[in-house]
Amino acid sequence: MTPQPGTAAYQFAGKTILITGGAGDIGRAVAHRFASNGAGIILWDLNETKQSLVAAGLSDYKVPIASMPCDVTNLEAVQKAFDEAVSRSGRIDYVFNNAGYQGAFATTENYPEDDFRKVIEINVIGVFNVLKVAANYLKQQGDGAIVNTASYAGVVGPANMLAYGASKFAVIGMTQTAAKDLAPHKIRVNALSPALIGPGYMWTRQTELQAAVGSQYFDSDPKVVEQQMIQSVPMRRLGTLEEVANGVAFLMSEEASYITGFNLEITGGQ
């Protein structure tokens, strides 16, 4: 299909998007969505083996693809990787600030301190590091768009996910502040908050771990937990990875040119 003027596909042709968490399910889906619309792709993740498979799967789109390791919790590493990404691509138009960690599932009084710190380090400090470096680059460039991956867990605190919920509330707050700070520089900053998305690693993991907590909210059988969660969604189904990717594409596109500081909830009506 030939992209037509005025469509999101047309607008991404010749652009470049940097995707952190490029080895994960959402990172992969967003990479395919943008590559299929003509955008060059830069992937960052610490799981180089899995990320290489994602990159290989993009080859049929005939767009520039780069894959590199990056520890987003290390500001110096983020700056170095960003410089390398710019060197390879010449320009970065969009940053999908997506790297994250779901963390443990436990009641508040039993939540492990070391895991709480890990979640905050990746989901808050990591997002901040990428946001800071990207903001400085895009400010010099004169325009750009950033989408931070938050979560519906950052809108309504979920049971048994203390650290994850706290971290995603922080991401939404950072998004709103950064949007105000960067608006004078023609840089839009938005957040994306998926709820129950699957199938995939995180969906399977959360049903199994919620079942293991033994709380009043979920059954002890993961298969029953799956149905309990789906029944909490007015649309009575999981969202797809492609639907998440479509949300990212919209927020990055010119169709969203007057939208900044917004948290797009992809929840099926929750």
MARKOL-710551 format. One record per residue (C-alpha): residue number from 1; x negated, y negated, z negated. Coordinates in nm, 4 decimals. Each point is the difference from the previous one (the first is absolute). Layout:
<sites>
@titi = NUM; px = X; py = Y; pz = Z
...
</sites>
This chain:
<sites>
@titi = 1; px = 0.0000; py = 0.0000; pz = 0.0000
@titi = 2; px = -0.1393; py = -0.3397; pz = 0.0986
@titi = 3; px = 0.0106; py = -0.2524; pz = -0.2862
@titi = 4; px = 0.2122; py = -0.3037; pz = 0.0782
@titi = 5; px = -0.0645; py = -0.3597; pz = -0.1075
@titi = 6; px = 0.1670; py = -0.0839; pz = -0.3289
@titi = 7; px = -0.0234; py = 0.3498; pz = -0.1432
@titi = 8; px = -0.2159; py = 0.1176; pz = -0.2888
@titi = 9; px = -0.1760; py = 0.2379; pz = 0.2392
@titi = 10; px = -0.0982; py = -0.2878; pz = 0.2262
@titi = 11; px = -0.1264; py = -0.2088; pz = -0.2902
@titi = 12; px = -0.2374; py = 0.2696; pz = -0.1285
@titi = 13; px = -0.1738; py = 0.0584; pz = 0.3322
@titi = 14; px = -0.3637; py = -0.1058; pz = -0.0352
@titi = 15; px = 0.0321; py = -0.0604; pz = -0.3758
@titi = 16; px = -0.1919; py = 0.1817; pz = -0.2742
@titi = 17; px = 0.1334; py = 0.1322; pz = -0.3300
@titi = 18; px = -0.2104; py = 0.1075; pz = -0.2980
@titi = 19; px = 0.1658; py = 0.2772; pz = -0.2020
@titi = 20; px = -0.1266; py = 0.0931; pz = -0.3454
@titi = 21; px = 0.1005; py = 0.3414; pz = -0.1262
@titi = 22; px = -0.0348; py = 0.1101; pz = 0.3604
@titi = 23; px = -0.0131; py = 0.3708; pz = -0.0855
@titi = 24; px = 0.3374; py = 0.0034; pz = -0.1756
@titi = 25; px = 0.3457; py = 0.0716; pz = 0.1382
@titi = 26; px = 0.1116; py = -0.3636; pz = 0.0163
@titi = 27; px = -0.3354; py = -0.1174; pz = 0.1361
@titi = 28; px = 0.0193; py = 0.2597; pz = 0.2758
@titi = 29; px = 0.3580; py = -0.0912; pz = 0.0910
@titi = 30; px = -0.0832; py = -0.3713; pz = 0.0201
@titi = 31; px = -0.3090; py = 0.0719; pz = 0.2104
@titi = 32; px = 0.2123; py = 0.1928; pz = 0.2503
@titi = 33; px = 0.2672; py = -0.2722; pz = 0.0058
@titi = 34; px = -0.2498; py = -0.2745; pz = 0.0804
@titi = 35; px = -0.2172; py = 0.2035; pz = 0.2368
@titi = 36; px = 0.3092; py = 0.0975; pz = 0.1983
@titi = 37; px = 0.0664; py = -0.3727; pz = 0.0421
@titi = 38; px = -0.3517; py = -0.0741; pz = 0.1262
@titi = 39; px = -0.1763; py = -0.1134; pz = -0.3176
@titi = 40; px = -0.3567; py = 0.0977; pz = -0.0823
@titi = 41; px = -0.0277; py = 0.1919; pz = -0.3266
@titi = 42; px = -0.2564; py = -0.0190; pz = -0.2807
@titi = 43; px = 0.0404; py = 0.2632; pz = -0.2725
@titi = 44; px = -0.1470; py = -0.0144; pz = -0.3519
@titi = 45; px = 0.0078; py = 0.2856; pz = -0.2479
@titi = 46; px = -0.2350; py = 0.1907; pz = -0.2289
@titi = 47; px = 0.1260; py = 0.3313; pz = 0.1408
@titi = 48; px = -0.2103; py = -0.0115; pz = 0.3151
@titi = 49; px = 0.0907; py = 0.3518; pz = 0.1151
@titi = 50; px = 0.3738; py = -0.0592; pz = -0.0093
@titi = 51; px = -0.0370; py = -0.3496; pz = 0.1427
@titi = 52; px = -0.2011; py = 0.1365; pz = 0.2937
@titi = 53; px = 0.2929; py = 0.2276; pz = 0.0800
@titi = 54; px = 0.2336; py = -0.3009; pz = -0.0051
@titi = 55; px = -0.2333; py = -0.1882; pz = 0.2342
@titi = 56; px = -0.0228; py = 0.2988; pz = 0.2353
@titi = 57; px = 0.3787; py = 0.0151; pz = 0.0135
@titi = 58; px = 0.0106; py = -0.3556; pz = 0.1352
@titi = 59; px = -0.2217; py = 0.0673; pz = 0.3018
@titi = 60; px = 0.2852; py = 0.0404; pz = 0.2488
@titi = 61; px = 0.1049; py = -0.3626; pz = -0.0470
@titi = 62; px = -0.3137; py = -0.1246; pz = 0.1770
@titi = 63; px = -0.0573; py = -0.2855; pz = -0.2457
@titi = 64; px = -0.3157; py = -0.0810; pz = -0.2002
@titi = 65; px = -0.0225; py = 0.2179; pz = -0.3128
@titi = 66; px = -0.2508; py = -0.0384; pz = -0.2830
@titi = 67; px = -0.0199; py = 0.2038; pz = -0.3196
@titi = 68; px = -0.2225; py = -0.0787; pz = -0.2973
@titi = 69; px = -0.0241; py = 0.0809; pz = -0.3713
@titi = 70; px = 0.0788; py = -0.2723; pz = -0.2508
@titi = 71; px = 0.0465; py = -0.0039; pz = -0.3766
@titi = 72; px = 0.2564; py = -0.2774; pz = -0.0424
@titi = 73; px = -0.0741; py = -0.0244; pz = -0.3749
@titi = 74; px = -0.3470; py = -0.1377; pz = 0.0823
@titi = 75; px = 0.0155; py = -0.3596; pz = 0.1241
@titi = 76; px = -0.3488; py = 0.0149; pz = 0.1521
@titi = 77; px = 0.0913; py = 0.3172; pz = 0.1896
@titi = 78; px = 0.3207; py = -0.1613; pz = 0.1268
@titi = 79; px = -0.1896; py = -0.3053; pz = 0.1246
@titi = 80; px = -0.2597; py = 0.2176; pz = 0.1735
@titi = 81; px = 0.2641; py = 0.2187; pz = 0.1645
@titi = 82; px = 0.1993; py = -0.3049; pz = 0.1091
@titi = 83; px = -0.3078; py = -0.1530; pz = 0.1605
@titi = 84; px = -0.0633; py = 0.3268; pz = 0.1828
@titi = 85; px = 0.3623; py = 0.0173; pz = 0.1123
@titi = 86; px = -0.0161; py = -0.3524; pz = 0.1424
@titi = 87; px = -0.3292; py = 0.0839; pz = 0.1699
@titi = 88; px = 0.1593; py = 0.3020; pz = 0.1682
@titi = 89; px = 0.3295; py = -0.1568; pz = 0.0991
@titi = 90; px = -0.0911; py = -0.3655; pz = 0.0472
@titi = 91; px = 0.3153; py = -0.1078; pz = -0.1807
@titi = 92; px = 0.2502; py = 0.1313; pz = -0.2563
@titi = 93; px = 0.3569; py = -0.1219; pz = 0.0373
@titi = 94; px = 0.1809; py = 0.2086; pz = -0.2599
@titi = 95; px = -0.0967; py = 0.1594; pz = -0.3316
@titi = 96; px = 0.2107; py = 0.2821; pz = -0.1426
@titi = 97; px = -0.1165; py = 0.0071; pz = -0.3627
@titi = 98; px = 0.1192; py = 0.3515; pz = -0.0680
@titi = 99; px = -0.2553; py = 0.2024; pz = -0.2007
@titi = 100; px = 0.1517; py = 0.1286; pz = -0.3212
@titi = 101; px = 0.0237; py = 0.2729; pz = -0.2621
@titi = 102; px = 0.3226; py = 0.1424; pz = -0.1424
@titi = 103; px = -0.1475; py = 0.0935; pz = -0.3366
@titi = 104; px = 0.1175; py = 0.2330; pz = -0.2713
@titi = 105; px = 0.3605; py = 0.0745; pz = -0.0958
@titi = 106; px = 0.0537; py = -0.0207; pz = -0.3747
@titi = 107; px = 0.2147; py = -0.1759; pz = -0.2555
@titi = 108; px = -0.1375; py = -0.3291; pz = -0.1304
@titi = 109; px = -0.1235; py = 0.1391; pz = -0.3315
@titi = 110; px = -0.1813; py = 0.2825; pz = 0.1791
@titi = 111; px = -0.1422; py = -0.1929; pz = 0.2947
@titi = 112; px = -0.3787; py = 0.0635; pz = 0.0330
@titi = 113; px = -0.2072; py = -0.3139; pz = -0.0439
@titi = 114; px = -0.2655; py = 0.0987; pz = 0.2544
@titi = 115; px = 0.2626; py = 0.0545; pz = 0.2683
@titi = 116; px = 0.1692; py = -0.3320; pz = -0.0810
@titi = 117; px = -0.3323; py = -0.1753; pz = 0.0596
@titi = 118; px = -0.0531; py = 0.1906; pz = 0.3262
@titi = 119; px = 0.3421; py = -0.0976; pz = 0.1330
@titi = 120; px = -0.0560; py = -0.3673; pz = -0.0834
@titi = 121; px = -0.3517; py = 0.0087; pz = 0.1459
@titi = 122; px = 0.1209; py = 0.1322; pz = 0.3354
@titi = 123; px = 0.3478; py = -0.1484; pz = 0.0307
@titi = 124; px = -0.0656; py = -0.3447; pz = -0.1496
@titi = 125; px = -0.3753; py = -0.0726; pz = 0.0138
@titi = 126; px = -0.0288; py = 0.1773; pz = 0.3351
@titi = 127; px = 0.2901; py = -0.1930; pz = 0.1495
@titi = 128; px = -0.1442; py = -0.3245; pz = -0.1400
@titi = 129; px = -0.3440; py = 0.0689; pz = 0.1510
@titi = 130; px = 0.1401; py = 0.0626; pz = 0.3476
@titi = 131; px = 0.2376; py = -0.2952; pz = -0.0300
@titi = 132; px = -0.2818; py = -0.2333; pz = -0.1051
@titi = 133; px = -0.2404; py = 0.1023; pz = 0.2772
@titi = 134; px = 0.2716; py = 0.0052; pz = 0.2662
@titi = 135; px = 0.1289; py = -0.3413; pz = -0.1092
@titi = 136; px = -0.3430; py = -0.1592; pz = 0.0378
@titi = 137; px = -0.0484; py = 0.1516; pz = 0.3443
@titi = 138; px = 0.3481; py = -0.0840; pz = 0.1295
@titi = 139; px = -0.0298; py = -0.3537; pz = -0.1397
@titi = 140; px = -0.3138; py = -0.0546; pz = 0.2079
@titi = 141; px = 0.1703; py = 0.1598; pz = 0.2994
@titi = 142; px = 0.3005; py = -0.2294; pz = -0.0359
@titi = 143; px = 0.2856; py = 0.2517; pz = -0.0109
@titi = 144; px = 0.0985; py = 0.3551; pz = -0.0824
@titi = 145; px = 0.2373; py = 0.2201; pz = -0.1963
@titi = 146; px = -0.0432; py = 0.2257; pz = -0.3022
@titi = 147; px = 0.2396; py = 0.2649; pz = -0.1281
@titi = 148; px = -0.0653; py = 0.1480; pz = -0.3437
@titi = 149; px = 0.1430; py = 0.3418; pz = -0.0827
@titi = 150; px = 0.2023; py = -0.0342; pz = -0.3185
@titi = 151; px = 0.2795; py = 0.2415; pz = -0.0915
@titi = 152; px = 0.3563; py = 0.0073; pz = -0.1214
@titi = 153; px = -0.1713; py = 0.1096; pz = -0.3232
@titi = 154; px = -0.1155; py = -0.3612; pz = -0.0200
@titi = 155; px = 0.3575; py = -0.1264; pz = 0.0249
@titi = 156; px = 0.1688; py = 0.2338; pz = -0.2478
@titi = 157; px = -0.2393; py = 0.1709; pz = -0.2403
@titi = 158; px = 0.0233; py = 0.3782; pz = 0.0487
@titi = 159; px = 0.0103; py = 0.2537; pz = -0.2810
@titi = 160; px = -0.3280; py = 0.1771; pz = -0.0770
@titi = 161; px = -0.2104; py = -0.2208; pz = 0.2329
@titi = 162; px = -0.1227; py = -0.2739; pz = -0.2329
@titi = 163; px = -0.3264; py = -0.0831; pz = 0.1755
@titi = 164; px = 0.1317; py = 0.0264; pz = 0.3554
@titi = 165; px = 0.3021; py = -0.2152; pz = -0.0748
@titi = 166; px = -0.2138; py = -0.2631; pz = -0.1734
@titi = 167; px = -0.2473; py = -0.0066; pz = 0.2868
@titi = 168; px = 0.2675; py = -0.0492; pz = 0.2634
@titi = 169; px = 0.1696; py = -0.2788; pz = -0.1964
@titi = 170; px = -0.3436; py = -0.1662; pz = 0.0108
@titi = 171; px = -0.0288; py = 0.0475; pz = 0.3768
@titi = 172; px = 0.3334; py = -0.1741; pz = 0.0548
@titi = 173; px = -0.1099; py = -0.2879; pz = -0.2236
@titi = 174; px = -0.3337; py = -0.0350; pz = 0.1808
@titi = 175; px = 0.1845; py = -0.0021; pz = 0.3309
@titi = 176; px = 0.2244; py = -0.2864; pz = -0.1049
@titi = 177; px = -0.2894; py = -0.2119; pz = -0.1286
@titi = 178; px = -0.2290; py = 0.0736; pz = 0.2942
@titi = 179; px = 0.2797; py = -0.0895; pz = 0.2420
@titi = 180; px = 0.0201; py = -0.3471; pz = -0.1528
@titi = 181; px = -0.3776; py = -0.0433; pz = -0.0093
@titi = 182; px = -0.0505; py = 0.1080; pz = 0.3610
@titi = 183; px = 0.3062; py = -0.1534; pz = 0.1677
@titi = 184; px = -0.1879; py = -0.3273; pz = 0.0759
@titi = 185; px = -0.2522; py = 0.2077; pz = 0.1954
@titi = 186; px = 0.2598; py = 0.1707; pz = 0.2229
@titi = 187; px = -0.0456; py = 0.3332; pz = -0.1779
@titi = 188; px = 0.3121; py = 0.1918; pz = -0.0955
@titi = 189; px = -0.0092; py = 0.2440; pz = -0.2942
@titi = 190; px = 0.2829; py = 0.2440; pz = -0.0642
@titi = 191; px = 0.0528; py = 0.3227; pz = -0.1916
@titi = 192; px = 0.1687; py = 0.3250; pz = 0.0871
@titi = 193; px = 0.1801; py = 0.2098; pz = -0.2633
@titi = 194; px = 0.0964; py = 0.3503; pz = 0.1111
@titi = 195; px = 0.2052; py = 0.2163; pz = -0.2343
@titi = 196; px = 0.0452; py = 0.3722; pz = 0.0717
@titi = 197; px = -0.1914; py = 0.0765; pz = 0.3189
@titi = 198; px = -0.0783; py = 0.3428; pz = 0.1408
@titi = 199; px = -0.0819; py = 0.2637; pz = 0.0738
@titi = 200; px = -0.3627; py = -0.0468; pz = -0.0946
@titi = 201; px = -0.2591; py = 0.0351; pz = -0.2714
@titi = 202; px = 0.1331; py = -0.2669; pz = -0.2366
@titi = 203; px = 0.3594; py = 0.1257; pz = 0.0242
@titi = 204; px = -0.0995; py = 0.3564; pz = -0.0846
@titi = 205; px = -0.2342; py = -0.1142; pz = -0.2764
@titi = 206; px = 0.2563; py = -0.2190; pz = -0.1748
@titi = 207; px = 0.2739; py = 0.2634; pz = -0.0009
@titi = 208; px = -0.2375; py = 0.2579; pz = -0.1460
@titi = 209; px = -0.1454; py = -0.2322; pz = -0.2631
@titi = 210; px = 0.3338; py = -0.1518; pz = -0.1026
@titi = 211; px = 0.1278; py = 0.3542; pz = -0.0542
@titi = 212; px = -0.3014; py = 0.0784; pz = -0.2176
@titi = 213; px = 0.0464; py = -0.3019; pz = -0.2312
@titi = 214; px = 0.3051; py = 0.1489; pz = -0.1705
@titi = 215; px = 0.1935; py = -0.3266; pz = -0.0314
@titi = 216; px = 0.3760; py = -0.0502; pz = -0.0144
@titi = 217; px = -0.0016; py = -0.1505; pz = 0.3484
@titi = 218; px = -0.1028; py = 0.2992; pz = 0.2092
@titi = 219; px = 0.0391; py = 0.3753; pz = 0.0059
@titi = 220; px = -0.2946; py = 0.2318; pz = -0.0594
@titi = 221; px = 0.0373; py = 0.1521; pz = 0.3486
@titi = 222; px = -0.1642; py = -0.2136; pz = 0.2742
@titi = 223; px = 0.2616; py = 0.1122; pz = 0.2538
@titi = 224; px = 0.2748; py = -0.1293; pz = -0.2268
@titi = 225; px = -0.1967; py = -0.3210; pz = -0.0537
@titi = 226; px = -0.0075; py = -0.0495; pz = 0.3768
@titi = 227; px = 0.3790; py = 0.0107; pz = 0.0107
@titi = 228; px = 0.0340; py = -0.2238; pz = -0.3053
@titi = 229; px = -0.2171; py = -0.2616; pz = 0.1633
@titi = 230; px = 0.1749; py = 0.0179; pz = 0.3362
@titi = 231; px = 0.3391; py = -0.0287; pz = -0.1713
@titi = 232; px = -0.1189; py = -0.3294; pz = -0.1538
@titi = 233; px = -0.0292; py = -0.1484; pz = 0.3500
@titi = 234; px = 0.3252; py = -0.1454; pz = 0.1424
@titi = 235; px = -0.0990; py = 0.1185; pz = 0.3490
@titi = 236; px = -0.0559; py = 0.3514; pz = -0.1443
@titi = 237; px = -0.3285; py = 0.0653; pz = 0.1750
@titi = 238; px = -0.3695; py = -0.0738; pz = -0.0171
@titi = 239; px = -0.1449; py = -0.2856; pz = 0.1965
@titi = 240; px = -0.2464; py = 0.1026; pz = 0.2701
@titi = 241; px = -0.3609; py = -0.1040; pz = 0.0410
@titi = 242; px = 0.0974; py = -0.1486; pz = 0.3349
@titi = 243; px = 0.2589; py = -0.2214; pz = -0.1709
@titi = 244; px = -0.2697; py = -0.1306; pz = -0.2330
@titi = 245; px = -0.2258; py = -0.0671; pz = 0.2987
@titi = 246; px = 0.2823; py = -0.1888; pz = 0.1715
@titi = 247; px = 0.0258; py = -0.2248; pz = -0.3054
@titi = 248; px = -0.3710; py = -0.0785; pz = 0.0172
@titi = 249; px = 0.0265; py = -0.0713; pz = 0.3714
@titi = 250; px = 0.2875; py = -0.2406; pz = -0.0567
@titi = 251; px = -0.1803; py = -0.1918; pz = -0.2750
@titi = 252; px = -0.3136; py = -0.0320; pz = 0.2127
@titi = 253; px = 0.1865; py = -0.1022; pz = 0.3155
@titi = 254; px = 0.0978; py = -0.3423; pz = 0.1264
@titi = 255; px = 0.3602; py = 0.0987; pz = -0.0658
@titi = 256; px = -0.0923; py = -0.0606; pz = -0.3672
@titi = 257; px = -0.1866; py = -0.3241; pz = 0.0679
@titi = 258; px = 0.1954; py = -0.1944; pz = -0.2660
@titi = 259; px = -0.0191; py = 0.2746; pz = -0.2628
@titi = 260; px = -0.2678; py = -0.0121; pz = -0.2685
@titi = 261; px = -0.0062; py = 0.0912; pz = -0.3695
@titi = 262; px = 0.2724; py = 0.2573; pz = 0.0665
@titi = 263; px = 0.0264; py = 0.3552; pz = -0.1356
@titi = 264; px = 0.1726; py = 0.2241; pz = 0.2534
@titi = 265; px = 0.1742; py = 0.2853; pz = -0.1820
@titi = 266; px = 0.0334; py = 0.3203; pz = 0.2008
@titi = 267; px = 0.2268; py = 0.1932; pz = -0.2324
@titi = 268; px = 0.3090; py = 0.1355; pz = 0.1751
@titi = 269; px = 0.2079; py = -0.2330; pz = -0.2166
@titi = 270; px = -0.1373; py = 0.0756; pz = -0.3456
</sites>
